[in-house]
Amino acid sequence: MPKQEIGLMGYIGERVAEQWIRSKYPSSQYEVVKQIMPVGISPKGGPYLDFGVVGKGLVEKIYEVKSQDYIFAGPINVALKYIWKNHGKRLQYITQEGNKYQSSPALEACLILLVGPNKYGIEAIGRKNLQKVILFQDIWRKIGEKPDINSLIENFRKDTKKVIKVLKNPSIGNEITRDFLKSRGD
């Protein structure tokens, strides 16, 4: 697969996983939040996890999606490792938007993979956590062979407009860009 398709594979994989999660946890009883991590983990290095399922104000489920077509050999997201290590403990969670939640005592954190991990991936995940790995083939069995393509396309349109806006006028790093341009002699 050409490397430029990897980002698109990740984007669509997350959207398909999101459709499955939302079908599993109806909005009348649950809120599905994006980009969530335990409080106290350093935000450097991308420790946010893709989805959290909140019921009655408590985080009940966490999902991290890896949909690239490679044999998973680790490493594991630091936040996911932290949750697995602290299984059974009541942790505080925060989203990128700053919303805070308490975990349910029965919180479960899952890793969604396109393909099964190799021996190094199994070692990184840990044998006791293998039951927390969901493969896309499991999702296809549960939602049928077809995700809601129209919903995927509509979300893609919305996200594309947002991304083009940012590409035309980035907001983060403008100060550094000004300093760079000055240093470059512009």
DACORBEL-V393936 format. One line per field, one symbol per residue. ss: DSSP state (A for helix, B for strand, O for the rest). psi: psi as a letter, one per 30 degrees, with the letter a starting at -180 (. if undefined). burial: I if it has 16 or more other ideal C-beta (glycine too) atoms within 10 Angstrom, else O. A space follows every 50 residues. Layout:
ss->???
psi->???
burial->???
This chain:
ss->OOOOAAAAAAAAAAAAAAAAAAAAOOOOOBBBBBBBBBOOOOOOOOOOBB BBBBBOOBBBBBBBBBOOOOOOOOOOOAAAAAAAAOOOOOOBBBBOOOOB BBBBBBBBBBBBBOOOOOAAAAAAAOAAAAAABBBAAAAAAAAOOOOOAA AAAAAAAAAAAAAAAAAAOOOOOAAAAAAAAAAAOO
psi->kkeffeeeeeeeeeeeeeeeeefejkffflkjlliklkkfkkfkghfkle kkjkkhfkjekkkkkjgliljkgalkkeeeeeeeegkfkjlklklffgkk lkllfgkkklkkkelllaeeeeeeekefgffgkklefeeeeeflfkljee eeeeeeeeeeeeeeeeeeikekgeeeeeeeeeefg.
burial->OOOOOOOOOIOIIIIIIIIIIIOOIOOOOIOIIOOIIIOOIOOOOOIIII IIIIOOOIIIIIIIIIIOOOOIOOOIIIIIIIIIOOOOOOIOIIIOOOOO IOIIOOIOIIIIIIIOIOOOIIOIIOOOIOOIIIOIOOIOOOIOOOIOOO OIOOIOOOOOOOOOOOOOOOOOOOOOOOOOOOOOOO
